[in-house]
Amino acid sequence: MREQEINKLLENYDGAFYVYDIGKLKQRISFLRSSMPNKVSLCYAVKANTFVIKEIEKDLDRFEICSPGEANICRKLGVDTEKMVISGVYKTPYVIENMIKDKEFKGIYTVESMHQFEILCKFSEKYGRNVKVLLRLTNDSQFGINEEDIFEIIKNRERVNNIDILGIQYFSGTQKQSVKKLKRELTHLDEFLKRLEAELSYTAKELEYGTGFPVMYFEADEFNEEEFFKEFSELINSMEYRGKITLEIGRSMVADCGEYYTRIVDMKTNKGQNYLLIDGGMHQLVYYGQHMAMKQPYFAVCGKEKDKKDKLWNICGSLCSMNDIIVKQAAMPDIKIGDTLVFKNVGAYCSTEGISLFLSRDLPTVYLLNENNKIITVRSRIETEVFNTPNYERK
Ligand SMILES: Cc1ncc(COP(=O)(O)O)c(C=O)c1O
């Protein structure tokens, strides 16, 4: 059934495309839930993939939103505003004002700086609206605020009438493969929350934690995810903090639901090296941790999955850039121009993070494969030259 639907897309092929398998995504969410302690809520970081939001709105507790554009997408898709966490280092004052004055909007804001806190206080005062915030603790980067500043805000919490400080948010990076690192962070957060309680009589109701759970993108990767999640759950359960815990997850939730289909458009041998050119490329295919195309991601040649792989090829994209190499020295079956390659684990960040406008190539079509194995087109191909064309008529 699934295969038939994909074959239909391949018959009507007019350029590289993504397919996001919603059934698989929902299974992944259930797996994540069942792997975590019951008390833990799940928040989806929508930057990873905005195309699947509507399909999983009911399956998740929160959506982390980092820009006005992401906020608009979520509003248009009907995401419950109570589930929205408005995050990010630059919250446009205009956008914040509009959200605060909008009675329909009931989301939470993270506080990334003292300046942001002032803006939130100003507008909550101006419109007499109660505003819920999470204070983002810095991980020694441009994100979040210092412990002392958090202390300062909480110490003076009685002075700000309309601000409800729910607790702390923390995110320090992605693709964290070491439970030890997660342990260090959770221990630190636990101690910090204890200090707030002991020194300021402030009990955080919430901790929102971006786990940065890893995804195994390459065939050589070795990782026991079940064991990893078991150890992580033990860490959560051993915390002294007893309030609500929400895990902010992007990559680990959506990566494996996505496939990217791209066709071989040229083949050649230059100075003894075999090159095949695809109509897609690195602007649409992003594998975190890929280094000089040395690692082999999970991919196959459609219809030739079981064939013997007896020749090495360098798979190159269609950008005019020497960097546009997807894999070096990949063993492949007997291939020809017109064959389609399918790359796996592309559900996270590929459609949102790629350098899509480089060389004014089209943006790929995006299909969802729904739970009944029916294909839904949620974005047609988009020409991008308009974004790179100067407009002299503009006033
Ligand atoms: C604040 C915040 N939370 C969560 C995430 C999601 O991270 P990941 O995709 O590693 O789960 C990010 C990613 O940049 C982030 O900035």
Ligand as a Chemical Component Dictionary entry (heavy atoms), coordinates in Angstrom:
data_LIG
# 
_chem_comp.id                   LIG 
_chem_comp.type                 NON-POLYMER 
_chem_comp.pdbx_formal_charge   0 
_chem_comp.three_letter_code    LIG 
# 
loop_
_chem_comp_atom.comp_id 
_chem_comp_atom.atom_id 
_chem_comp_atom.alt_atom_id 
_chem_comp_atom.type_symbol 
_chem_comp_atom.charge 
_chem_comp_atom.model_Cartn_x 
_chem_comp_atom.model_Cartn_y 
_chem_comp_atom.model_Cartn_z 
_chem_comp_atom.pdbx_ordinal 
LIG C1 C1 C 0 15.274 26.071 22.807 1  
LIG C2 C2 C 0 15.312 24.815 22.009 2  
LIG N1 N1 N 0 14.626 23.736 22.420 3  
LIG C3 C3 C 0 14.633 22.578 21.725 4  
LIG C4 C4 C 0 15.359 22.451 20.558 5  
LIG C5 C5 C 0 15.329 21.153 19.806 6  
LIG O1 O1 O 0 16.545 20.517 19.806 7  
LIG P1 P1 P 0 16.679 19.055 19.189 8  
LIG O2 O2 O 0 16.253 19.131 17.781 9  
LIG O3 O3 O 0 18.091 18.702 19.377 10 
LIG O4 O4 O 0 15.762 18.148 19.986 11 
LIG C6 C6 C 0 16.111 23.540 20.087 12 
LIG C7 C7 C 0 16.927 23.428 18.862 13 
LIG O5 O5 O 0 17.657 24.291 18.452 14 
LIG C8 C8 C 0 16.075 24.763 20.826 15 
LIG O6 O6 O 0 16.742 25.853 20.404 16 
# 
loop_
_chem_comp_bond.comp_id 
_chem_comp_bond.atom_id_1 
_chem_comp_bond.atom_id_2 
_chem_comp_bond.value_order 
_chem_comp_bond.pdbx_ordinal 
LIG C1 C2 SING 1  
LIG C2 N1 SING 2  
LIG C2 C8 DOUB 3  
LIG N1 C3 DOUB 4  
LIG C3 C4 SING 5  
LIG C4 C5 SING 6  
LIG C4 C6 DOUB 7  
LIG C5 O1 SING 8  
LIG O1 P1 SING 9  
LIG P1 O2 DOUB 10 
LIG P1 O3 SING 11 
LIG P1 O4 SING 12 
LIG C6 C7 SING 13 
LIG C6 C8 SING 14 
LIG C7 O5 DOUB 15 
LIG C8 O6 SING 16 
# 
